[in-house]
Amino acid sequence: MGYQVLARKYRPQRFADVAGQDHVTRTLLNALSQNRIAHGYIFSGHRGIGKTTIARILAQALNCRTEVGSAGRPTPEPCGACDSCTEIRAGNAVDVIEIDAATNRGIDEIRELRDAARYSPARDRYKIYILDEAHQITEAAFNALLKTLEEPPAHVVFMMATTEPENIPQTIRSRCQHFSFHAVRFDDILAQLKSIAGREQVDAEEAALALLAEAGDGSMRDALSIMDQAIASAPLENGRPVLAATQIRDLMGSVPNAVFERLLEAVAAGQSAELMEQLNGLLNAGHSPSSLARQMVRYLRNTLMARIGGEQTELLQISSDERARAARTAMLFSEEELTRNLQIVLRTFDDLNYRQEQRFHLELGLLKLIHAQRLLPIEELLSGAAGSGGARSVAPAAPARSASNAPRAPATPAAASRPAAPPAISPFGASTGSWTSEATAKPGDSAASAALPVNGAGSLNGGAQATTGLSAAADTTALRAAISAALAAAGHSSAAQLLGSGEWAVDGSNLRIEVALMSKKMLSLTVNAAAEKIIKQELQRLGGPARFLVIPGAGGGTSAAAAAPMAGSIHEEALAHPLVQRAREIFHAEVRSVVDLRQK
């Protein structure tokens, strides 16, 4: 006999050998043991998951000549050795007729089937009709089959396999037992691939088999077909094929998920140039924009599931290494940001299907991911947190911790001496205690910035008052030092100098930083998106407030002009420049902020 592909060679011959369909095999075995045989079955589900295979095994069990309970057949499983089992397995049994319904779909073929069904089986107990791709049968042909299905001869059993059960008329479905098959789990496919690799004497890396199982996408047959192709292209060592992860990726035209991890790290850092350079390298290497977008959609989906359910969630059908990678990427974004990113990439993937310049649309879609990082949540806008007056609000990196029994942070003396601003008009004003209405007005503040959500996600938290671990005013000194040091270490010395000289106050779950009075444009240049990311990370690491506001104003008791610049900072370098010193003398000016445009 010639070569058989793996999907046919290792096709299950017993119910126990079928992977991932225990709910179907258990029911059929119980029906066989109780002699409760239906005259019509519908097997529906994803491609390559065992529908036709189980139909053949059931046909063998029904027509098996070995008596149940004997030494050769202790259970209702087919013996696999009698003439009936052998002929059914080979596909040449007289009383088991397998019909391709995609080809024989008309009313004439069904009429012939109906006429032949009236005659008794030639040899076996049952005359069995297996209709593959049954949804292809026309409506008129189904109507011709109705009466036979409703009152069939005692010796006839119909089995219909389909991937689209909704296209089978309800009148047919109501006359049959319907079994809905599940997609095969990643672990079940991986275990089967390992077993087959051992029997085929193939040396396979764990990562390579995991890639094959993931590429199967719930279909055992798809995974085995790709494995067959991979073995044919694998190099030989000591006469044995060797499967490596790199070879599998080259064969499937995919890229490692480490690439998408780096892409999303660039998105999280707001590095547009780095993102475009990495994408340019992938496209120049020959990867199609559509394939990259499809793989990025899958990676973002896994990242979102890791963010929702954790690294070990059942929602992730990937290897342990890929679980860890998805969890690392999930820590860079909130659940809302990942949801938005996935939606953007999905829309980009859809656009690529009917666009001429696919590369340009993919580049535009990835740049949108960076631009979306600067968006404010709608609840902040509606609450007035981003109102006029130059206040710059930054979305939190993580939700505030709820501690209803924790003491509320005392107000600073400076804040207590200021008059309270009128409450902002907010659509959340009717909520029960979950949105703060206590805020203080400062020079440069807008009245609309008096009400802020207390938790990062904007949810109500059951009405509990949220606080943070850093409740004492003295702890702002530690926050100021840690954040300023982190900014300076990352090259944001101007932002470190500006924030370090401002007035810091913790009010509940909000950190307010009042800096020297400056224009909104200058403030956005100094405290840019990359600096905001560092501040969020430090606040999360230190267990600080869930959100912060940088507000232009008087800057507290220590102004930016009077504060000594940090050693080695760009601020110090600018103040030492002769032209700057001369300008200060002529205009009696103060240098409040320095932006290093050489780094842009």
ROKE-33174 format. One record per residue (C-alpha): residue number from 1; x, y, z. Coordinates in steps of 0.5 Angstrom, whole numbers, plus 500, padded with zeros to 3 digits. Layout:
residues N
NODE	NUM	X	Y	Z
...
end
This chain:
residues 600
NODE	1	500	500	500
NODE	2	502	507	498
NODE	3	504	512	503
NODE	4	498	515	508
NODE	5	498	522	511
NODE	6	498	522	518
NODE	7	491	524	519
NODE	8	489	518	515
NODE	9	494	513	518
NODE	10	492	515	526
NODE	11	485	516	525
NODE	12	481	513	531
NODE	13	478	507	531
NODE	14	475	506	537
NODE	15	471	511	541
NODE	16	476	512	547
NODE	17	481	514	542
NODE	18	477	520	540
NODE	19	480	526	543
NODE	20	476	532	546
NODE	21	469	529	545
NODE	22	468	526	551
NODE	23	461	528	552
NODE	24	459	525	545
NODE	25	463	518	546
NODE	26	460	517	553
NODE	27	453	518	551
NODE	28	454	514	545
NODE	29	457	508	549
NODE	30	451	509	554
NODE	31	446	508	548
NODE	32	449	502	545
NODE	33	450	499	552
NODE	34	442	500	553
NODE	35	440	499	546
NODE	36	437	506	545
NODE	37	439	507	538
NODE	38	436	513	534
NODE	39	434	512	527
NODE	40	437	519	526
NODE	41	444	523	528
NODE	42	446	530	526
NODE	43	454	531	528
NODE	44	456	538	528
NODE	45	462	542	529
NODE	46	468	545	527
NODE	47	472	542	521
NODE	48	477	536	523
NODE	49	475	535	530
NODE	50	472	528	529
NODE	51	465	528	526
NODE	52	465	523	520
NODE	53	470	519	524
NODE	54	465	518	530
NODE	55	460	516	525
NODE	56	464	511	522
NODE	57	466	508	529
NODE	58	458	508	531
NODE	59	457	504	524
NODE	60	462	499	526
NODE	61	459	498	533
NODE	62	452	497	531
NODE	63	454	492	525
NODE	64	460	489	529
NODE	65	459	481	529
NODE	66	462	480	536
NODE	67	457	480	542
NODE	68	458	485	547
NODE	69	461	482	553
NODE	70	465	477	550
NODE	71	472	476	551
NODE	72	473	479	544
NODE	73	469	485	546
NODE	74	468	486	553
NODE	75	465	493	552
NODE	76	460	496	547
NODE	77	466	499	543
NODE	78	467	495	536
NODE	79	472	489	536
NODE	80	475	492	530
NODE	81	477	485	528
NODE	82	471	482	525
NODE	83	469	482	517
NODE	84	464	488	518
NODE	85	469	492	522
NODE	86	474	491	517
NODE	87	470	493	511
NODE	88	467	499	514
NODE	89	474	501	516
NODE	90	476	500	509
NODE	91	470	504	506
NODE	92	468	498	502
NODE	93	462	495	507
NODE	94	456	493	503
NODE	95	451	496	508
NODE	96	454	502	510
NODE	97	453	507	505
NODE	98	458	514	505
NODE	99	455	519	501
NODE	100	458	526	499
NODE	101	452	530	500
NODE	102	456	536	497
NODE	103	456	532	490
NODE	104	449	528	491
NODE	105	445	534	494
NODE	106	439	534	489
NODE	107	432	531	489
NODE	108	434	525	485
NODE	109	439	523	489
NODE	110	435	523	495
NODE	111	429	519	492
NODE	112	434	514	490
NODE	113	437	513	497
NODE	114	430	513	500
NODE	115	428	508	495
NODE	116	434	503	497
NODE	117	433	504	504
NODE	118	426	500	504
NODE	119	430	494	503
NODE	120	433	490	508
NODE	121	441	490	509
NODE	122	445	485	505
NODE	123	448	482	511
NODE	124	449	486	517
NODE	125	444	488	522
NODE	126	443	495	520
NODE	127	443	499	513
NODE	128	447	506	515
NODE	129	447	512	511
NODE	130	453	517	513
NODE	131	451	524	509
NODE	132	458	528	509
NODE	133	457	536	509
NODE	134	449	535	510
NODE	135	448	542	510
NODE	136	449	542	502
NODE	137	443	538	501
NODE	138	438	542	497
NODE	139	431	544	501
NODE	140	427	540	496
NODE	141	431	534	497
NODE	142	431	535	505
NODE	143	423	535	504
NODE	144	423	528	500
NODE	145	427	525	506
NODE	146	422	528	511
NODE	147	417	522	511
NODE	148	423	517	511
NODE	149	426	520	517
NODE	150	420	521	521
NODE	151	418	513	520
NODE	152	424	510	518
NODE	153	424	502	517
NODE	154	427	499	523
NODE	155	434	497	520
NODE	156	436	504	517
NODE	157	440	509	521
NODE	158	442	516	518
NODE	159	448	520	520
NODE	160	449	527	518
NODE	161	456	530	519
NODE	162	456	538	518
NODE	163	459	544	519
NODE	164	453	549	519
NODE	165	447	545	522
NODE	166	443	552	522
NODE	167	443	551	514
NODE	168	439	544	516
NODE	169	432	545	516
NODE	170	429	545	523
NODE	171	424	539	521
NODE	172	430	535	519
NODE	173	433	537	526
NODE	174	427	535	530
NODE	175	427	528	528
NODE	176	434	527	529
NODE	177	439	527	535
NODE	178	444	533	535
NODE	179	451	532	538
NODE	180	455	539	538
NODE	181	462	537	537
NODE	182	467	542	541
NODE	183	474	545	538
NODE	184	479	540	541
NODE	185	483	543	546
NODE	186	490	546	545
NODE	187	493	541	551
NODE	188	489	535	547
NODE	189	492	536	540
NODE	190	499	537	543
NODE	191	499	530	547
NODE	192	497	527	540
NODE	193	502	530	536
NODE	194	507	528	542
NODE	195	505	521	541
NODE	196	505	521	534
NODE	197	512	524	533
NODE	198	514	518	538
NODE	199	511	513	533
NODE	200	514	516	527
NODE	201	521	517	530
NODE	202	521	524	529
NODE	203	525	528	534
NODE	204	521	535	535
NODE	205	522	541	540
NODE	206	517	542	545
NODE	207	516	549	542
NODE	208	515	546	535
NODE	209	510	542	537
NODE	210	506	547	541
NODE	211	507	552	534
NODE	212	503	546	530
NODE	213	498	545	536
NODE	214	496	552	536
NODE	215	496	553	528
NODE	216	491	547	528
NODE	217	486	552	531
NODE	218	482	547	535
NODE	219	482	542	529
NODE	220	486	536	530
NODE	221	486	534	522
NODE	222	489	541	521
NODE	223	495	540	526
NODE	224	496	533	523
NODE	225	496	536	516
NODE	226	501	541	518
NODE	227	505	536	522
NODE	228	506	532	515
NODE	229	508	538	511
NODE	230	513	540	517
NODE	231	516	533	517
NODE	232	517	533	509
NODE	233	521	539	510
NODE	234	525	537	516
NODE	235	533	536	516
NODE	236	535	529	518
NODE	237	540	527	523
NODE	238	542	520	524
NODE	239	536	518	519
NODE	240	531	522	523
NODE	241	527	528	522
NODE	242	528	534	526
NODE	243	523	539	528
NODE	244	525	546	530
NODE	245	521	552	532
NODE	246	524	556	527
NODE	247	523	551	521
NODE	248	516	551	523
NODE	249	515	559	523
NODE	250	519	559	516
NODE	251	514	554	513
NODE	252	508	557	516
NODE	253	510	564	514
NODE	254	509	567	521
NODE	255	514	571	526
NODE	256	515	569	533
NODE	257	511	572	538
NODE	258	517	576	541
NODE	259	516	581	535
NODE	260	509	583	537
NODE	261	512	583	544
NODE	262	517	588	542
NODE	263	512	592	538
NODE	264	507	593	544
NODE	265	513	595	548
NODE	266	514	601	543
NODE	267	507	602	543
NODE	268	507	603	551
NODE	269	513	607	551
NODE	270	510	612	545
NODE	271	516	611	541
NODE	272	513	612	534
NODE	273	520	612	530
NODE	274	522	605	534
NODE	275	515	602	532
NODE	276	516	604	525
NODE	277	523	601	524
NODE	278	521	594	527
NODE	279	515	594	522
NODE	280	519	596	516
NODE	281	524	590	518
NODE	282	519	585	518
NODE	283	516	588	511
NODE	284	523	588	508
NODE	285	524	581	510
NODE	286	518	579	506
NODE	287	512	578	511
NODE	288	505	581	508
NODE	289	502	586	512
NODE	290	495	582	512
NODE	291	499	576	515
NODE	292	502	581	520
NODE	293	496	584	522
NODE	294	492	577	523
NODE	295	498	575	528
NODE	296	498	581	532
NODE	297	490	580	533
NODE	298	491	573	535
NODE	299	497	576	540
NODE	300	493	582	542
NODE	301	487	577	544
NODE	302	492	573	548
NODE	303	494	579	552
NODE	304	487	581	553
NODE	305	485	574	556
NODE	306	492	574	560
NODE	307	490	581	563
NODE	308	483	579	565
NODE	309	484	572	567
NODE	310	492	571	569
NODE	311	497	567	566
NODE	312	494	561	568
NODE	313	487	562	565
NODE	314	483	557	561
NODE	315	482	562	556
NODE	316	489	562	553
NODE	317	490	556	549
NODE	318	498	557	548
NODE	319	504	554	551
NODE	320	507	556	558
NODE	321	512	560	554
NODE	322	507	564	550
NODE	323	503	565	557
NODE	324	509	568	560
NODE	325	510	573	554
NODE	326	503	575	554
NODE	327	502	576	561
NODE	328	509	581	561
NODE	329	505	585	555
NODE	330	499	585	559
NODE	331	502	589	565
NODE	332	504	594	560
NODE	333	497	596	559
NODE	334	490	597	562
NODE	335	484	592	560
NODE	336	481	598	557
NODE	337	487	600	553
NODE	338	488	593	551
NODE	339	481	592	549
NODE	340	482	599	545
NODE	341	488	596	541
NODE	342	485	590	539
NODE	343	479	594	536
NODE	344	484	598	532
NODE	345	488	592	530
NODE	346	482	588	528
NODE	347	479	594	524
NODE	348	486	595	521
NODE	349	486	588	519
NODE	350	479	588	515
NODE	351	481	595	512
NODE	352	487	591	509
NODE	353	483	586	505
NODE	354	480	591	500
NODE	355	486	596	500
NODE	356	491	597	495
NODE	357	497	600	499
NODE	358	496	595	505
NODE	359	503	597	508
NODE	360	501	604	509
NODE	361	494	602	512
NODE	362	498	597	517
NODE	363	503	603	518
NODE	364	497	608	520
NODE	365	493	602	524
NODE	366	500	601	528
NODE	367	501	609	529
NODE	368	493	609	532
NODE	369	495	605	537
NODE	370	500	610	540
NODE	371	496	616	539
NODE	372	490	612	543
NODE	373	495	612	549
NODE	374	494	619	549
NODE	375	486	619	550
NODE	376	483	621	556
NODE	377	477	616	559
NODE	378	470	619	557
NODE	379	468	619	564
NODE	380	474	624	566
NODE	381	472	629	560
NODE	382	464	628	563
NODE	383	467	629	570
NODE	384	471	636	568
NODE	385	477	633	569
NODE	386	480	635	563
NODE	387	476	642	563
NODE	388	479	649	561
NODE	389	485	652	565
NODE	390	491	648	563
NODE	391	490	642	567
NODE	392	493	636	564
NODE	393	490	629	567
NODE	394	493	622	566
NODE	395	489	616	566
NODE	396	492	611	571
NODE	397	496	605	570
NODE	398	492	601	575
NODE	399	485	601	579
NODE	400	485	604	586
NODE	401	485	599	591
NODE	402	479	599	595
NODE	403	479	600	603
NODE	404	473	602	606
NODE	405	476	602	613
NODE	406	482	606	611
NODE	407	483	613	614
NODE	408	482	618	609
NODE	409	488	622	608
NODE	410	488	629	612
NODE	411	488	635	608
NODE	412	494	639	608
NODE	413	494	646	611
NODE	414	495	650	605
NODE	415	489	646	602
NODE	416	485	647	608
NODE	417	486	655	607
NODE	418	484	656	600
NODE	419	476	656	599
NODE	420	473	650	596
NODE	421	471	650	589
NODE	422	464	649	587
NODE	423	462	642	585
NODE	424	463	640	578
NODE	425	456	638	574
NODE	426	457	631	572
NODE	427	453	625	570
NODE	428	456	621	576
NODE	429	453	626	581
NODE	430	448	621	583
NODE	431	452	616	584
NODE	432	453	613	592
NODE	433	459	615	594
NODE	434	464	613	589
NODE	435	466	619	586
NODE	436	469	625	590
NODE	437	466	632	591
NODE	438	472	634	595
NODE	439	477	638	592
NODE	440	480	645	593
NODE	441	481	651	588
NODE	442	488	653	586
NODE	443	491	659	582
NODE	444	490	656	575
NODE	445	485	651	576
NODE	446	479	651	573
NODE	447	472	650	576
NODE	448	471	644	572
NODE	449	477	640	575
NODE	450	474	639	582
NODE	451	471	632	581
NODE	452	475	627	580
NODE	453	474	619	579
NODE	454	477	615	585
NODE	455	479	609	581
NODE	456	483	608	575
NODE	457	477	604	571
NODE	458	472	609	573
NODE	459	467	604	576
NODE	460	463	605	582
NODE	461	466	600	586
NODE	462	460	598	590
NODE	463	460	605	593
NODE	464	466	604	597
NODE	465	471	610	598
NODE	466	477	609	595
NODE	467	484	611	598
NODE	468	491	609	597
NODE	469	497	606	601
NODE	470	500	613	601
NODE	471	495	617	605
NODE	472	500	622	610
NODE	473	502	628	607
NODE	474	509	627	609
NODE	475	509	621	604
NODE	476	509	626	598
NODE	477	516	627	600
NODE	478	518	620	598
NODE	479	514	620	592
NODE	480	517	626	589
NODE	481	524	623	590
NODE	482	522	617	587
NODE	483	519	620	581
NODE	484	524	625	580
NODE	485	530	620	580
NODE	486	526	615	575
NODE	487	525	621	570
NODE	488	532	624	571
NODE	489	535	616	570
NODE	490	530	616	564
NODE	491	533	622	561
NODE	492	527	627	562
NODE	493	531	631	567
NODE	494	526	637	565
NODE	495	520	634	567
NODE	496	524	631	573
NODE	497	526	639	575
NODE	498	519	641	574
NODE	499	515	636	578
NODE	500	521	636	583
NODE	501	520	644	584
NODE	502	512	643	585
NODE	503	507	643	590
NODE	504	505	635	592
NODE	505	499	634	595
NODE	506	495	627	596
NODE	507	487	627	596
NODE	508	484	621	597
NODE	509	486	617	591
NODE	510	489	623	587
NODE	511	496	626	587
NODE	512	496	633	585
NODE	513	502	637	583
NODE	514	502	644	582
NODE	515	508	647	578
NODE	516	510	653	576
NODE	517	505	657	571
NODE	518	506	656	564
NODE	519	503	655	558
NODE	520	499	648	556
NODE	521	503	647	550
NODE	522	510	648	554
NODE	523	507	643	560
NODE	524	505	638	554
NODE	525	512	638	552
NODE	526	516	638	558
NODE	527	511	632	561
NODE	528	510	628	555
NODE	529	507	621	554
NODE	530	514	618	555
NODE	531	514	622	562
NODE	532	507	620	564
NODE	533	508	613	563
NODE	534	514	613	568
NODE	535	510	617	573
NODE	536	505	611	572
NODE	537	509	606	573
NODE	538	513	609	579
NODE	539	506	610	583
NODE	540	504	603	581
NODE	541	510	600	584
NODE	542	510	605	590
NODE	543	503	603	592
NODE	544	501	611	591
NODE	545	495	614	588
NODE	546	491	611	582
NODE	547	491	618	578
NODE	548	495	624	578
NODE	549	494	631	576
NODE	550	499	636	573
NODE	551	496	643	574
NODE	552	500	650	572
NODE	553	500	655	578
NODE	554	504	658	583
NODE	555	508	652	584
NODE	556	507	652	591
NODE	557	512	655	596
NODE	558	518	653	592
NODE	559	518	656	585
NODE	560	522	653	579
NODE	561	526	659	579
NODE	562	528	659	586
NODE	563	529	652	586
NODE	564	537	649	585
NODE	565	537	645	579
NODE	566	539	638	579
NODE	567	546	636	578
NODE	568	548	634	571
NODE	569	541	636	569
NODE	570	539	640	562
NODE	571	536	645	567
NODE	572	543	646	570
NODE	573	546	646	563
NODE	574	542	652	560
NODE	575	543	656	566
NODE	576	550	656	566
NODE	577	550	658	558
NODE	578	552	665	557
NODE	579	547	667	552
NODE	580	541	665	558
NODE	581	545	669	563
NODE	582	545	675	559
NODE	583	538	674	557
NODE	584	536	674	564
NODE	585	540	680	566
NODE	586	537	684	560
NODE	587	530	682	561
NODE	588	530	680	569
NODE	589	527	674	567
NODE	590	526	667	570
NODE	591	528	660	567
NODE	592	522	656	569
NODE	593	522	650	565
NODE	594	527	648	560
NODE	595	526	643	554
NODE	596	531	639	551
NODE	597	529	639	543
NODE	598	536	636	541
NODE	599	532	629	544
NODE	600	526	630	539
end
